């Protein structure tokens, strides 16, 4: 399999998504401890909080970065692991006499 290695791209997008999620989490804890705990512990609440209650001058960039990089990290991780599985599932090369 040639081309761009996909697992490093997955890691890159995951790190970007983690940075955006950390910004959302810090903002939620600054509002209240209860809101911060909900964002931290309930996975579906973070996108809801990001769209409805998150107020930041770069809200569009942070929310778009979080959502898109999360999806891209998952896609590249799946494709990269599929490629690794395909490489390891090949039969061994015939050895010399």
trRosetta pair geometry for C-beta under 8 A, 3 or more apart (Angstrom, degrees):
i j d omega theta_ij theta_ji phi_ij phi_ji
1 83 5.2 -108 65 -153 175 116
1 86 7.2 89 -42 85 131 127
1 87 7.0 -91 8 -65 115 107
4 9 6.7 52 144 -39 118 132
5 8 5.2 58 100 15 110 106
5 9 7.2 169 100 -9 61 91
5 80 7.4 55 172 -123 67 112
6 9 5.5 -59 -155 40 43 114
6 10 6.3 48 149 -25 73 102
6 76 4.8 -163 -178 -167 92 85
6 77 7.8 -171 139 -73 102 20
6 79 5.0 -106 -175 97 164 102
6 80 3.5 -156 94 -75 106 93
6 83 6.4 125 28 14 127 140
7 10 5.4 -47 -147 32 37 115
7 11 6.6 38 154 -19 65 100
7 76 7.3 165 -92 147 24 96
7 77 7.1 67 -120 -115 64 55
7 80 3.9 144 -62 -179 72 152
7 81 7.7 97 -88 -53 102 62
7 84 7.6 44 -52 -43 130 124
8 11 5.5 -51 -148 35 37 112
8 12 6.3 41 152 -22 66 103
9 12 5.5 -51 -147 34 34 115
9 13 6.4 27 158 -12 66 106
9 72 7.7 -89 151 155 100 104
9 76 4.6 -118 98 -159 104 156
9 80 7.7 176 50 -58 92 129
10 13 6.1 -58 -147 42 29 104
10 14 6.1 31 154 -21 64 110
10 72 7.9 -163 -113 133 54 70
10 73 5.1 94 -161 -154 67 63
10 74 7.9 125 -140 -43 103 10
10 76 3.8 -162 -71 101 83 106
10 77 4.0 121 -148 -64 147 72
10 80 5.7 -104 -14 6 135 142
11 14 5.6 -57 -145 38 30 113
11 15 6.4 32 156 -22 65 104
11 73 7.8 103 -65 -135 12 101
12 15 6.0 -56 -152 32 28 109
12 16 6.7 25 152 -15 63 105
13 16 5.6 -52 -147 37 36 112
13 17 6.2 37 153 -18 67 106
13 69 4.4 -171 -171 -160 83 82
13 70 7.8 -162 150 -55 102 15
13 72 4.4 -126 -148 97 159 107
13 73 3.9 -159 100 -66 107 82
13 76 6.4 122 24 27 136 136
14 17 5.6 -53 -144 40 32 111
14 18 6.2 37 153 -23 64 106
14 69 7.3 177 -73 155 20 100
14 73 4.1 114 -65 -138 74 144
14 77 7.7 62 -53 -55 124 124
15 18 5.5 -51 -147 35 31 115
15 19 6.6 35 152 -20 62 102
16 19 5.7 -52 -153 32 32 113
16 20 6.6 28 152 -13 65 105
16 65 6.0 -111 157 -179 105 106
16 69 4.4 -127 92 -136 109 159
17 20 5.8 -55 -148 40 34 109
17 21 6.1 35 152 -20 67 108
17 65 7.1 -170 -95 144 51 76
17 66 5.7 94 -145 -141 71 50
17 69 3.8 -163 -60 105 89 110
17 70 4.5 125 -135 -66 145 68
17 73 5.8 -91 2 -9 140 140
18 21 5.6 -53 -142 39 31 112
18 22 6.3 37 155 -24 64 103
19 22 5.7 -50 -148 31 30 113
19 23 6.8 33 152 -19 61 101
19 65 7.8 -45 81 136 97 133
20 23 5.7 -51 -154 32 35 113
20 24 6.6 34 149 -16 65 104
20 62 5.1 157 -144 -166 95 71
20 63 7.6 160 -178 -80 126 18
20 65 4.4 179 -75 100 144 106
20 66 3.7 -147 121 -69 134 84
20 69 6.8 136 13 41 136 133
21 24 5.6 -53 -150 38 36 112
21 25 6.1 36 152 -21 68 107
21 46 6.8 -1 -135 -167 94 145
21 66 5.8 122 -61 -129 68 113
22 25 5.5 -54 -143 38 32 112
22 26 6.3 34 157 -20 66 104
23 26 6.0 -52 -146 35 28 109
23 27 6.4 27 155 -17 62 108
23 56 7.4 27 159 -86 118 167
23 62 5.5 -101 93 -146 144 133
24 27 5.8 -59 -151 38 30 111
24 28 6.3 30 153 -21 66 107
24 39 6.5 -155 136 -173 98 140
24 46 6.2 84 126 -160 146 95
24 49 6.7 116 -178 102 112 115
24 50 5.5 -39 -122 -89 136 95
24 54 6.0 -47 -128 -104 87 137
24 62 7.0 157 -57 153 88 121
24 66 6.6 33 -25 -84 135 157
25 28 5.6 -52 -146 34 32 112
25 29 6.5 27 157 -13 65 105
25 36 6.6 76 -172 -149 68 85
25 39 5.7 -178 -111 116 66 127
25 40 6.2 76 -136 -79 113 83
25 46 7.9 -28 -71 -120 80 112
26 29 6.0 -58 -149 40 30 107
26 30 6.4 34 151 -23 64 106
27 30 5.6 -55 -150 33 32 114
27 31 6.9 36 151 -23 63 99
27 54 5.9 73 109 -133 150 85
27 55 7.8 177 -171 48 133 57
27 56 6.7 -82 -96 -58 150 115
28 31 5.8 -50 -157 27 35 112
28 35 4.8 -141 -173 128 86 96
28 36 4.4 142 116 -95 92 59
28 38 7.5 -128 180 63 134 83
28 39 4.0 -12 173 3 178 151
28 40 7.7 -171 91 -32 140 79
28 49 6.0 11 -93 173 121 152
28 53 7.9 78 -105 99 81 123
28 54 7.9 -46 -64 -90 81 87
29 32 7.8 -100 -154 83 31 22
29 33 6.6 28 -145 -107 74 47
29 35 7.4 -162 -79 84 29 85
29 36 3.2 59 -84 -99 68 146
29 39 7.9 -110 -42 48 70 127
30 36 7.9 110 4 -68 40 119
31 35 4.7 -22 86 59 119 152
31 36 7.2 165 52 -44 84 83
31 53 7.2 16 -88 154 167 126
32 35 4.6 92 59 8 88 101
32 36 6.8 -154 92 -5 46 88
33 36 5.6 -57 -148 40 33 114
33 37 6.2 33 155 -20 67 106
34 37 5.8 -55 -146 36 29 108
34 38 6.4 29 154 -19 63 105
35 38 5.7 -54 -149 35 32 112
35 39 6.4 30 154 -17 66 105
35 49 7.2 128 -176 -124 99 132
35 53 7.5 -114 -154 119 137 157
36 39 5.8 -54 -147 37 32 109
36 40 6.1 29 155 -18 65 111
37 40 5.5 -56 -142 40 31 112
37 41 5.7 0 169 4 69 117
38 41 6.6 -69 -129 49 21 90
38 42 5.3 -22 -172 22 66 119
38 45 5.0 -99 152 143 93 165
38 49 7.6 141 103 -61 106 133
39 42 7.4 -50 -95 51 13 82
39 45 5.7 -125 -98 109 44 108
39 46 5.2 89 -157 -94 79 74
39 49 5.2 -45 -96 17 107 165
42 45 3.9 58 93 -3 111 121
42 46 7.7 176 91 -24 68 73
43 46 6.5 -46 -167 10 39 109
44 47 6.8 -52 -167 36 48 101
44 48 6.7 45 143 -14 70 113
45 48 5.3 -63 -151 45 43 115
45 49 5.7 44 153 -24 76 106
46 49 5.7 -53 -142 38 29 110
46 50 6.2 34 156 -25 63 106
46 66 7.9 -130 147 165 115 142
47 50 5.4 -52 -143 34 33 116
47 51 6.4 20 162 -9 66 106
47 66 8.0 -176 -97 117 73 123
47 67 6.9 79 -117 -92 107 102
48 51 6.4 -66 -151 42 26 99
48 52 5.8 -12 168 10 66 121
49 52 6.5 -74 -127 51 22 89
49 53 5.2 -47 -155 47 66 109
49 54 6.0 85 142 -42 73 96
50 54 4.9 -5 -139 -2 39 144
50 62 7.7 -145 -150 114 108 96
50 63 4.7 140 165 -117 115 101
50 66 6.4 -129 -122 67 158 150
50 67 7.8 178 108 -49 157 100
51 54 7.4 44 -8 27 13 105
51 63 6.7 106 -77 -147 62 145
54 59 5.9 146 116 -132 101 106
54 62 7.5 -129 154 93 142 128
54 63 6.9 154 78 -70 146 111
55 59 6.8 -46 -141 -75 27 131
56 59 4.6 141 59 -68 81 74
56 62 6.1 20 75 14 146 146
58 61 4.5 -40 176 43 96 116
58 62 5.6 98 114 -24 89 99
59 62 6.0 -64 -143 41 28 106
59 63 5.8 17 166 -11 68 113
60 63 6.3 -59 -138 42 23 103
60 64 5.9 17 164 -12 63 115
61 64 6.0 -58 -138 43 23 107
61 65 5.9 26 159 -21 61 112
62 65 5.7 -56 -144 37 25 112
62 66 6.3 26 157 -20 62 106
63 66 5.8 -52 -147 35 30 111
63 67 6.3 20 160 -11 65 109
64 67 6.1 -58 -141 43 29 104
64 68 5.7 12 169 -5 67 117
65 68 6.5 -60 -129 47 21 98
65 69 5.5 10 175 -8 62 121
66 69 6.5 -63 -133 43 14 101
66 70 6.2 18 163 -22 56 113
67 70 6.1 -61 -153 32 22 111
67 71 6.7 14 156 -11 61 108
68 71 5.9 -59 -152 39 33 108
68 72 6.1 27 155 -15 69 110
69 72 5.5 -52 -136 43 35 110
69 73 6.0 40 160 -24 66 104
70 73 6.0 -53 -146 34 25 110
70 74 6.6 23 155 -16 60 107
71 74 5.9 -59 -152 37 31 110
71 75 6.3 27 154 -18 67 108
72 75 5.7 -54 -143 38 33 110
72 76 6.1 24 162 -11 68 109
73 76 6.2 -59 -140 44 26 103
73 77 6.0 29 158 -21 63 112
74 77 5.8 -56 -143 37 26 112
74 78 6.4 26 158 -17 62 108
75 78 5.9 -59 -152 37 28 109
75 79 6.3 19 156 -12 65 109
76 79 5.7 -54 -140 43 33 108
76 80 5.8 34 159 -21 67 110
77 80 5.8 -55 -139 39 26 110
77 81 6.2 21 161 -14 62 109
78 81 6.1 -59 -144 40 25 105
78 82 6.2 29 155 -22 62 108
79 82 5.5 -53 -147 34 31 115
79 83 6.5 32 153 -19 64 103
80 83 5.7 -53 -152 34 33 111
80 84 6.5 31 151 -17 65 103
81 84 5.5 -48 -144 37 38 112
81 85 6.2 40 154 -20 66 104
82 85 5.7 -54 -147 38 30 112
82 86 6.4 32 152 -21 63 106
83 86 5.6 -53 -146 35 32 112
83 87 6.5 32 154 -19 64 104
84 87 5.8 -55 -150 36 32 111
84 88 6.4 21 157 -10 66 109
85 88 6.0 -60 -143 43 30 103
85 89 6.0 28 158 -22 66 114
86 89 5.9 -59 -140 36 28 110
86 90 7.4 49 156 -44 58 88
87 90 6.4 -36 -166 -4 34 112
92 95 8.0 -10 140 -37 114 89
